[in-house]
Amino acid sequence: MMKQNVIFGIDVSSKSSTVCVVMDRIKQGATFTITNDSFGYQKLYDHLNQYLITPLVVLEATGVYSLSLQAFLEDYHIKYLRLNPLKAKKLMDNNLRHNKTDKVDAYRLALIQFNAPQRLQKPQSREYHELQNASRYYEELTKAVVVNKNQLHRNLQSTFPQIERILSNPTGTIYWDIVSMFPHAKSVLNLNETQVMQKLLSLHGIGHQRAQTLTATLYRYARQAYPYDRQDGITVRAIERNISNLISLNDERTQVIDYMEKLAKKVNARALTMYLSIPGIALTTAVRLIAELGDLRRFDTSAQIDAFVGIDPGRYQSGEKDSHLGITKHGNHIARKILYHSITQMESVKAVQPCHITDYYDKKKQSSHSRGYKKIAIASMHKLIRTLFALITHNQLYDYNIATKNQRL
């Protein structure tokens, strides 16, 4: 049962918000507009204080635009319901919404809590928000790394493409340092072997024997190359910029993970330890799962976490037709991506770190009735979420023997 019968529906835009007050499904007075700043929130606060019954605020999570309002509501201990935009749209459309205006949306948002009451969640500490900010920043840095790697690859094709074979894995600080020293085939051929070797020996992690091997390989590749661009051309400068960016981005990502680890230990050190106990989940994945999933104790069931992430199954029902669709994808897409990669990481270590989730994944993959690896991976993500939730709920570290006996996981 819904305790509040006074609802403030707020449709949030970039600079202002439209507010509609509804009491027992009846609109109270005219819809009004507030600015998304301290003056506008004071106006809202005055309206909230006009009612003897503590009102409930219902709003959509409109990205960065709703954060300021959310901060105000939390600072003044005002209860609020923040809805995912896709879910809010679905709930409003179920009421046969025909018009799309800010005033109508504010009213429809308020009606949601009367027609389809939603569970209120206790606001998480601001540290969780900071963790998520750090996770999103890490995601931006990772995308920038990919962009610069692709640019570096393209640029090397016209100066010294063979150097990409100098190491088995053409990435990382040692590789970038080597390319920075020899961005063009002539930057090798214009030096004698002793000079090339001395340059290589100056790099951290390269000993005398390895430097000799690399020197011989560099000369072989340099003689093989037939560059299009000149050694003093702009492409070499672009290569040097790519490498400078990659080293800087990589260092920044390391610092962000260190920062997230400190925050994670501050908000819930035990949860971090539990996540790290799961085979295949290392520090970066663990802190990002905490950042994106938040405090799992605020959920009642693992199914609610599925919905939060967006891997709950969709459903189509019309007349006599009732069919299940693919996952809704209505939730946190970053969390969904991290969970998906977690399954891959678990698979890579299963030989030395067994896990009931990889057992399930492999069994389904080997089955002749399997319906594709992606569906199996999503089913495995369901299991991972149930496992995380069970560990948090029971305050336990992961134990393979216990997990294999518990069919629910």
TORMAR-701424 format. One line per field, with one value per residue (C-alpha): residue number from 1; y, z, x. Coordinates in Angstrom, 3 decimals, decimal comma, padded with zeros to 6 digits, m for minus. Example, Ala and Ser with C-alpha at 12.3 -4.5 7.8 and 13.67 -1.06 7.14 Angstrom:
residues 2
resi	c(1 | 2)
yy	c(m004,500 | m001,060)
zz	c(007,800 | 007,140)
xx	c(012,300 | 013,670)
//
This chain:
residues 409
resi	c(1 | 2 | 3 | 4 | 5 | 6 | 7 | 8 | 9 | 10 | 11 | 12 | 13 | 14 | 15 | 16 | 17 | 18 | 19 | 20 | 21 | 22 | 23 | 24 | 25 | 26 | 27 | 28 | 29 | 30 | 31 | 32 | 33 | 34 | 35 | 36 | 37 | 38 | 39 | 40 | 41 | 42 | 43 | 44 | 45 | 46 | 47 | 48 | 49 | 50 | 51 | 52 | 53 | 54 | 55 | 56 | 57 | 58 | 59 | 60 | 61 | 62 | 63 | 64 | 65 | 66 | 67 | 68 | 69 | 70 | 71 | 72 | 73 | 74 | 75 | 76 | 77 | 78 | 79 | 80 | 81 | 82 | 83 | 84 | 85 | 86 | 87 | 88 | 89 | 90 | 91 | 92 | 93 | 94 | 95 | 96 | 97 | 98 | 99 | 100 | 101 | 102 | 103 | 104 | 105 | 106 | 107 | 108 | 109 | 110 | 111 | 112 | 113 | 114 | 115 | 116 | 117 | 118 | 119 | 120 | 121 | 122 | 123 | 124 | 125 | 126 | 127 | 128 | 129 | 130 | 131 | 132 | 133 | 134 | 135 | 136 | 137 | 138 | 139 | 140 | 141 | 142 | 143 | 144 | 145 | 146 | 147 | 148 | 149 | 150 | 151 | 152 | 153 | 154 | 155 | 156 | 157 | 158 | 159 | 160 | 161 | 162 | 163 | 164 | 165 | 166 | 167 | 168 | 169 | 170 | 171 | 172 | 173 | 174 | 175 | 176 | 177 | 178 | 179 | 180 | 181 | 182 | 183 | 184 | 185 | 186 | 187 | 188 | 189 | 190 | 191 | 192 | 193 | 194 | 195 | 196 | 197 | 198 | 199 | 200 | 201 | 202 | 203 | 204 | 205 | 206 | 207 | 208 | 209 | 210 | 211 | 212 | 213 | 214 | 215 | 216 | 217 | 218 | 219 | 220 | 221 | 222 | 223 | 224 | 225 | 226 | 227 | 228 | 229 | 230 | 231 | 232 | 233 | 234 | 235 | 236 | 237 | 238 | 239 | 240 | 241 | 242 | 243 | 244 | 245 | 246 | 247 | 248 | 249 | 250 | 251 | 252 | 253 | 254 | 255 | 256 | 257 | 258 | 259 | 260 | 261 | 262 | 263 | 264 | 265 | 266 | 267 | 268 | 269 | 270 | 271 | 272 | 273 | 274 | 275 | 276 | 277 | 278 | 279 | 280 | 281 | 282 | 283 | 284 | 285 | 286 | 287 | 288 | 289 | 290 | 291 | 292 | 293 | 294 | 295 | 296 | 297 | 298 | 299 | 300 | 301 | 302 | 303 | 304 | 305 | 306 | 307 | 308 | 309 | 310 | 311 | 312 | 313 | 314 | 315 | 316 | 317 | 318 | 319 | 320 | 321 | 322 | 323 | 324 | 325 | 326 | 327 | 328 | 329 | 330 | 331 | 332 | 333 | 334 | 335 | 336 | 337 | 338 | 339 | 340 | 341 | 342 | 343 | 344 | 345 | 346 | 347 | 348 | 349 | 350 | 351 | 352 | 353 | 354 | 355 | 356 | 357 | 358 | 359 | 360 | 361 | 362 | 363 | 364 | 365 | 366 | 367 | 368 | 369 | 370 | 371 | 372 | 373 | 374 | 375 | 376 | 377 | 378 | 379 | 380 | 381 | 382 | 383 | 384 | 385 | 386 | 387 | 388 | 389 | 390 | 391 | 392 | 393 | 394 | 395 | 396 | 397 | 398 | 399 | 400 | 401 | 402 | 403 | 404 | 405 | 406 | 407 | 408 | 409)
yy	c(000,000 | 003,525 | 005,659 | 009,034 | 010,453 | 013,766 | 013,371 | 016,001 | 014,903 | 016,706 | 016,650 | 017,672 | 019,533 | 021,005 | 024,445 | 024,199 | 021,657 | 021,419 | 020,500 | 019,082 | 018,371 | 015,500 | 014,506 | 011,260 | 011,271 | 014,820 | 017,619 | 020,408 | 023,903 | 024,916 | 023,239 | 025,486 | 025,751 | 026,023 | 026,780 | 024,060 | 026,094 | 027,105 | 029,725 | 027,243 | 024,601 | 027,107 | 027,683 | 023,926 | 023,633 | 026,283 | 024,327 | 021,072 | 022,667 | 023,666 | 020,105 | 018,479 | 015,066 | 014,696 | 014,673 | 012,234 | 013,548 | 011,470 | 012,335 | 010,801 | 010,140 | 012,496 | 012,020 | 014,985 | 017,316 | 015,594 | 015,316 | 018,835 | 018,248 | 014,878 | 016,496 | 019,041 | 016,353 | 014,292 | 017,290 | 018,233 | 014,601 | 014,691 | 011,260 | 010,785 | 008,147 | 008,336 | 006,397 | 005,107 | 007,112 | 003,963 | 002,518 | 005,839 | 006,032 | 002,488 | 003,178 | 006,432 | 004,863 | 002,127 | 004,926 | 005,637 | 008,886 | 010,719 | 014,094 | 014,779 | 018,025 | 018,893 | 019,626 | 016,326 | 014,380 | 015,946 | 014,937 | 011,416 | 010,956 | 011,794 | 009,369 | 006,479 | 006,148 | 005,959 | 003,554 | 001,387 | 002,073 | 001,670 | 000,584 | 003,429 | 002,900 | 004,457 | 006,865 | 005,529 | 007,457 | 010,053 | 007,888 | 005,454 | 008,299 | 009,308 | 005,701 | 005,650 | 008,953 | 007,385 | 004,289 | 006,440 | 008,423 | 005,137 | 004,145 | 007,422 | 006,864 | 003,324 | 004,574 | 007,182 | 004,420 | 002,459 | 005,563 | 006,279 | 002,637 | 002,641 | 005,923 | 004,592 | 001,483 | 003,547 | 005,955 | 003,176 | 001,669 | 004,468 | 004,690 | 001,310 | m001,273 | m004,200 | m002,813 | m003,955 | m007,484 | m006,590 | m007,962 | m010,750 | m008,253 | m004,843 | m002,769 | m001,605 | 000,690 | m001,286 | m001,520 | 002,152 | 003,181 | 001,151 | 002,674 | 006,136 | 005,590 | 004,067 | 005,477 | 005,198 | 002,465 | 004,971 | 005,807 | 002,301 | 002,251 | 005,653 | 004,239 | 001,483 | m001,647 | m000,403 | 002,818 | 000,943 | m001,497 | 001,302 | 002,918 | m000,347 | m000,950 | 002,414 | 001,048 | m000,438 | m004,190 | m004,872 | m006,720 | m007,268 | m010,541 | m009,230 | m005,987 | m007,975 | m009,985 | m006,887 | m005,039 | m007,819 | m007,985 | m004,225 | m004,202 | m007,081 | m005,338 | m001,936 | m003,381 | m005,092 | m001,894 | 000,423 | 003,604 | 006,014 | 008,966 | 010,686 | 010,379 | 014,136 | 014,175 | 014,993 | 011,311 | 010,634 | 013,557 | 012,106 | 008,743 | 010,401 | 012,186 | 008,912 | 007,244 | 010,195 | 010,050 | 006,294 | 006,432 | 009,315 | 007,627 | 004,336 | 006,053 | 007,914 | 004,694 | 003,127 | 006,120 | 006,021 | 002,349 | 003,152 | 005,935 | 003,626 | 000,972 | 003,475 | 004,586 | 000,998 | 000,119 | 003,179 | 002,398 | m001,392 | m003,060 | m006,415 | m006,298 | m005,662 | m008,688 | m010,841 | m009,763 | m010,458 | m013,969 | m014,942 | m016,673 | m014,437 | m011,164 | m008,958 | m005,522 | m003,414 | m005,491 | m005,668 | m001,912 | m001,165 | m003,667 | m001,969 | 001,412 | 000,458 | m001,898 | 000,143 | m001,286 | m004,592 | m004,526 | m002,028 | m004,780 | m007,418 | m010,015 | m010,759 | m010,303 | m006,632 | m006,403 | m008,087 | m005,343 | m002,641 | m003,931 | m004,561 | m008,304 | m009,131 | m010,819 | m008,765 | m010,005 | m009,410 | m010,123 | m009,388 | m011,299 | m014,992 | m014,387 | m014,409 | m014,638 | m013,879 | m011,532 | m010,831 | m008,890 | m005,438 | m003,483 | m000,811 | m000,685 | 000,256 | m000,579 | m000,076 | m002,615 | m004,969 | m004,630 | m005,276 | m008,356 | m009,700 | m009,243 | m010,866 | m014,119 | m013,985 | m013,384 | m016,321 | m018,538 | m017,534 | m018,750 | m021,731 | m024,254 | m023,035 | m021,310 | m023,398 | m021,656 | m023,004 | m020,238 | m021,378 | m024,978 | m023,915 | m021,879 | m024,769 | m027,303 | m025,155 | m024,372 | m028,061 | m028,950 | m029,536 | m027,690 | m024,449 | m021,351 | m019,251 | m018,126 | m014,684 | m016,152 | m018,542 | m015,620 | m013,687 | m016,705 | m016,865 | m013,181 | m014,021 | m016,602 | m014,131 | m011,584 | m014,221 | m015,178 | m011,572 | m011,031 | m014,252 | m013,392 | m009,917 | m011,196 | m013,951 | m012,052 | m014,922 | m015,295 | m017,380 | m021,116 | m023,389 | m026,425 | m024,525 | m022,909 | m026,235 | m027,693 | m024,685 | m025,158 | m021,747 | m020,072)
zz	c(000,000 | m000,802 | 002,318 | 000,548 | m001,163 | m002,157 | m005,142 | m006,810 | m010,396 | m011,803 | m015,469 | m015,502 | m018,443 | m018,868 | m017,318 | m015,731 | m014,440 | m014,636 | m011,408 | m011,032 | m007,630 | m007,406 | m004,337 | m004,438 | m008,278 | m008,468 | m009,788 | m007,259 | m008,719 | m011,804 | m013,002 | m012,305 | m013,455 | m011,378 | m012,436 | m011,781 | m009,218 | m005,559 | m006,222 | m008,051 | m005,365 | m002,679 | m004,588 | m004,700 | m000,983 | m000,182 | m002,135 | m000,417 | 003,011 | 002,229 | 002,918 | 006,308 | 004,764 | 003,624 | m000,196 | m002,375 | m005,368 | m008,576 | m011,302 | m014,251 | m014,101 | m016,929 | m016,704 | m015,420 | m015,492 | m012,628 | m010,323 | m008,948 | m007,995 | m006,516 | m004,353 | m003,059 | m002,194 | m000,327 | 001,546 | 002,781 | 003,477 | 001,030 | m000,138 | m003,872 | m006,540 | m009,428 | m012,472 | m015,399 | m018,449 | m020,413 | m017,491 | m016,851 | m020,519 | m020,410 | m017,236 | m018,645 | m022,017 | m020,225 | m019,169 | m022,887 | m023,036 | m026,253 | m025,759 | m025,103 | m023,201 | m020,059 | m018,202 | m019,217 | m018,379 | m014,907 | m014,271 | m015,658 | m013,562 | m010,443 | m011,441 | m011,759 | m008,009 | m007,683 | m010,558 | m010,325 | m006,994 | m007,236 | m004,433 | m002,834 | m002,326 | 000,386 | m001,217 | m001,343 | 000,150 | m002,114 | m002,251 | m004,493 | m006,859 | m006,844 | m007,568 | m010,550 | m011,775 | m011,585 | m013,433 | m016,234 | m016,414 | m016,688 | m019,525 | m021,339 | m020,886 | m022,237 | m025,336 | m025,834 | m025,582 | m028,318 | m030,546 | m030,131 | m030,714 | m033,961 | m035,021 | m034,173 | m036,265 | m039,253 | m039,002 | m038,768 | m042,033 | m043,968 | m041,923 | m040,396 | m040,342 | m039,603 | m036,139 | m034,978 | m034,998 | m032,716 | m029,668 | m029,476 | m027,960 | m029,636 | m026,732 | m023,357 | m022,181 | m023,569 | m027,050 | m027,078 | m025,914 | m028,712 | m031,353 | m029,929 | m030,436 | m033,894 | m035,481 | m038,975 | m040,646 | m041,278 | m037,568 | m037,263 | m040,442 | m039,734 | m036,556 | m036,082 | m034,071 | m030,975 | m030,942 | m031,404 | m028,663 | m026,241 | m026,820 | m026,060 | m022,915 | m021,572 | m021,363 | m018,104 | m018,379 | m021,244 | m020,412 | m022,502 | m024,120 | m025,031 | m026,363 | m028,692 | m030,032 | m030,495 | m032,248 | m034,801 | m035,317 | m035,765 | m038,446 | m040,268 | m040,221 | m041,148 | m044,231 | m045,187 | m044,884 | m047,812 | m046,207 | m048,092 | m045,684 | m044,913 | m041,609 | m041,087 | m042,164 | m040,094 | m039,748 | m037,502 | m035,364 | m035,214 | m034,129 | m031,315 | m030,212 | m030,278 | m028,058 | m025,670 | m025,376 | m024,821 | m022,038 | m020,356 | m020,698 | m019,364 | m016,332 | m015,683 | m015,842 | m013,253 | m010,950 | m011,382 | m010,344 | m007,292 | m006,397 | m006,879 | m004,687 | m001,826 | m002,243 | m002,449 | 000,780 | 002,395 | 001,435 | 001,779 | 002,141 | 002,807 | m000,507 | m002,353 | m000,678 | m001,595 | m005,237 | m005,456 | m004,080 | m007,250 | m009,764 | m012,700 | m011,063 | m010,512 | m008,910 | m011,916 | m012,515 | m008,800 | m008,142 | m011,320 | m010,393 | m007,007 | m008,748 | m011,311 | m009,243 | m006,059 | m002,683 | m003,426 | 000,028 | m001,290 | m003,440 | m002,101 | m004,801 | m007,491 | m010,066 | m009,133 | m009,918 | m013,282 | m014,029 | m012,817 | m015,209 | m018,036 | m018,498 | m017,323 | m020,075 | m022,018 | m022,649 | m025,375 | m024,580 | m026,936 | m027,007 | m026,950 | m027,855 | m024,935 | m025,834 | m024,152 | m025,931 | m025,520 | m022,598 | m022,019 | m022,091 | m020,017 | m017,267 | m016,659 | m019,938 | m018,445 | m015,694 | m018,351 | m020,340 | m017,278 | m016,299 | m019,850 | m019,829 | m016,393 | m017,898 | m020,463 | m017,706 | m015,717 | m018,774 | m019,189 | m015,686 | m015,278 | m015,633 | m012,410 | m010,734 | m011,153 | m010,888 | m011,018 | m013,495 | m016,051 | m015,433 | m016,435 | m019,409 | m020,764 | m020,267 | m022,177 | m024,913 | m025,466 | m025,572 | m029,032 | m027,910 | m027,076 | m028,751 | m029,283 | m027,171 | m026,429 | m024,835 | m022,827 | m021,691 | m020,599 | m018,646 | m017,038 | m016,153 | m014,333 | m012,329 | m011,575 | m010,289 | m008,087 | m006,783 | m005,974 | m004,259 | m002,237 | m001,073 | 000,036 | 001,672 | 003,631 | 004,133 | 002,703 | 000,433 | m002,710 | m002,200 | m005,238 | m003,265 | m001,684 | m005,007 | m006,864 | m004,208 | m004,293 | m007,449 | m006,997 | m007,839)
xx	c(000,000 | 001,151 | 001,548 | 001,701 | m001,378 | 000,194 | 002,487 | 004,657 | 005,303 | 008,343 | 009,326 | 013,001 | 014,544 | 018,022 | 017,365 | 013,935 | 011,435 | 007,653 | 005,852 | 002,345 | 000,776 | m001,713 | m003,714 | m005,683 | m005,438 | m006,864 | m004,688 | m004,180 | m004,004 | m002,074 | 001,101 | 004,084 | 007,689 | 010,866 | 014,414 | 016,978 | 018,912 | 018,762 | 016,049 | 013,846 | 014,329 | 013,359 | 010,115 | 009,571 | 010,346 | 007,724 | 005,114 | 006,083 | 005,620 | 002,020 | 000,808 | 000,331 | 001,017 | 004,620 | 004,513 | 006,392 | 008,310 | 008,310 | 010,823 | 012,618 | 016,361 | 017,315 | 021,071 | 023,075 | 020,061 | 018,239 | 021,283 | 020,945 | 017,295 | 018,205 | 020,896 | 018,359 | 015,809 | 018,406 | 019,828 | 016,339 | 015,338 | 012,440 | 011,305 | 011,481 | 011,035 | 013,497 | 012,337 | 014,321 | 013,076 | 012,191 | 010,287 | 008,538 | 007,513 | 006,145 | 004,154 | 002,784 | 001,939 | m000,004 | m002,350 | m002,990 | m001,025 | m001,903 | m000,208 | 003,466 | 003,997 | 005,945 | 002,691 | 001,115 | 004,293 | 004,513 | 000,899 | 001,406 | 004,538 | 002,531 | m000,238 | 002,224 | 002,522 | m001,260 | m001,899 | 001,226 | 002,975 | 006,742 | 009,030 | 010,988 | 014,698 | 016,771 | 019,262 | 022,809 | 025,691 | 027,293 | 030,439 | 028,546 | 027,758 | 031,419 | 032,344 | 030,005 | 031,452 | 034,909 | 033,687 | 032,227 | 035,472 | 037,381 | 035,040 | 035,807 | 039,543 | 039,231 | 037,406 | 040,138 | 042,767 | 040,988 | 040,817 | 044,534 | 045,484 | 043,531 | 045,131 | 048,595 | 047,971 | 046,835 | 049,764 | 052,361 | 051,139 | 052,853 | 056,073 | 056,975 | 054,118 | 056,468 | 057,267 | 053,830 | 055,275 | 058,198 | 056,340 | 053,767 | 051,296 | 051,665 | 050,418 | 051,648 | 054,404 | 057,399 | 055,884 | 054,910 | 058,377 | 060,010 | 057,726 | 058,358 | 062,104 | 061,681 | 058,490 | 059,971 | 062,042 | 064,841 | 065,016 | 066,520 | 068,606 | 070,171 | 071,747 | 074,289 | 073,472 | 075,266 | 073,227 | 069,942 | 070,826 | 071,777 | 068,407 | 066,646 | 068,717 | 067,544 | 063,998 | 062,774 | 062,207 | 064,628 | 067,839 | 070,989 | 069,897 | 066,465 | 067,968 | 070,228 | 067,290 | 065,137 | 067,958 | 068,385 | 064,614 | 064,316 | 067,018 | 065,368 | 061,991 | 063,476 | 065,189 | 061,951 | 059,863 | 059,139 | 057,675 | 055,452 | 055,816 | 059,112 | 060,938 | 060,611 | 056,956 | 053,871 | 052,865 | 055,859 | 054,777 | 051,255 | 052,689 | 054,613 | 051,433 | 049,466 | 052,057 | 052,211 | 048,413 | 048,396 | 050,985 | 049,151 | 045,744 | 047,091 | 048,626 | 045,375 | 043,357 | 045,664 | 045,196 | 041,415 | 041,303 | 043,460 | 041,019 | 038,030 | 039,635 | 039,983 | 036,359 | 035,095 | 036,921 | 035,366 | 031,753 | 031,892 | 035,290 | 033,650 | 031,759 | 035,021 | 036,605 | 033,600 | 033,651 | 037,386 | 036,815 | 034,919 | 037,242 | 038,117 | 037,110 | 040,157 | 040,394 | 039,343 | 036,207 | 035,374 | 035,511 | 033,584 | 030,864 | 030,506 | 030,430 | 027,786 | 025,603 | 025,844 | 024,895 | 023,137 | 021,559 | 019,009 | 017,459 | 015,066 | 015,711 | 018,284 | 015,490 | 015,382 | 019,093 | 018,429 | 015,890 | 018,285 | 020,947 | 018,474 | 018,834 | 015,325 | 013,290 | 010,787 | 007,255 | 004,666 | 001,023 | m001,857 | m005,119 | m004,287 | m000,648 | 001,760 | 005,451 | 008,766 | 011,114 | 014,830 | 016,253 | 014,755 | 018,065 | 016,291 | 018,888 | 022,490 | 024,242 | 027,723 | 026,980 | 025,631 | 028,854 | 031,052 | 029,032 | 029,328 | 033,114 | 033,253 | 031,987 | 034,808 | 037,358 | 036,012 | 036,350 | 040,012 | 040,987 | 038,651 | 041,511 | 043,137 | 040,166 | 036,999 | 033,653 | 030,107 | 029,203 | 031,795 | 030,681 | 027,178 | 028,449 | 030,533 | 027,753 | 025,275 | 027,796 | 028,510 | 024,837 | 023,409 | 020,289 | 022,100 | 020,618 | 023,737 | 026,657 | 025,214 | 022,072 | 024,230 | 026,392 | 023,295 | 022,058 | 025,508 | 025,202 | 021,959 | 023,908 | 026,672 | 024,156 | 022,497 | 025,940 | 026,887 | 023,545 | 023,856 | 027,377 | 026,269 | 023,075 | 024,847 | 028,118 | 030,187 | 033,191 | 032,834 | 033,228 | 033,125 | 031,942 | 029,066 | 028,108 | 027,977 | 025,695 | 023,362 | 021,302 | 019,687 | 023,007)
//
